[in-house]
């Protein structure tokens, strides 16, 4: 099952809710780093594009990998397959110290989800809209248009649902979801 023993390292509160954790796990599956066919010593946080592993988290690995199938070279690395230039921008814009540790990768993914407008959709449970909003950033999402393999929306929604089912949910999250769906609390 996706996400089994492979979950984001942030708490639901740090990520912005259990929906966000489930989305991060779905995104890792989509990017191929949380997948039964992908070896990892660290839940996908140590995966280079193409499947090789790295073990130095002091900085982004910056390994340029040739992908002949797509006719490109890529520096994508980590659980969410950050390009070196994307990681550099995150470090600069958000004051990260540059270490490529798992928690930093999770936080950076959340920052990108906020930048592209997907985070509010995720928090409100509008996952299809969130996927659409995030597709310009992640090549594996439908509509990304990078010429790489894009997963079908139905597959991603199924993975998200599976991931969401295993995420713990606190009372605050439940109340927020209830309110987002139009529910009203009795006085």
C-alpha angles and dihedrals in degrees: 000000000000114000093022103145087345112094136139113276094230124091118243089254093052092047096046099258143330091283089062092051090051090048091051090052090048090049091052089051091048092050089051098243096106097046131119091238094053117084115217135166092202113036094276096307089111100050125118120204107276093035106278118132133232129197107193111094095175089101142347106298094232093203111161106218121194113228103190092178089066097029093238144105119227138189093199112146142161135034092311096034099242115193113230091245091051091050090049090053092049091050091050098041098043103032095245111165090231102250111140095216120148096257090051090050090052093047091047092052090052090050091052091048089054093046093053094046096248098113097073090048091051093049090050092048095250094135099161089055091046091053090051091049092049097045095091088061103041117051094205094063120095113267094020091126098205093126092247128115110294120197120231116257092236091056092050092048090051092050090047091051091050091048093046090053091060096044115098114239125206126209093259091056091049092050091048091051090047091051093044088056091054098264120148127209120231115244 
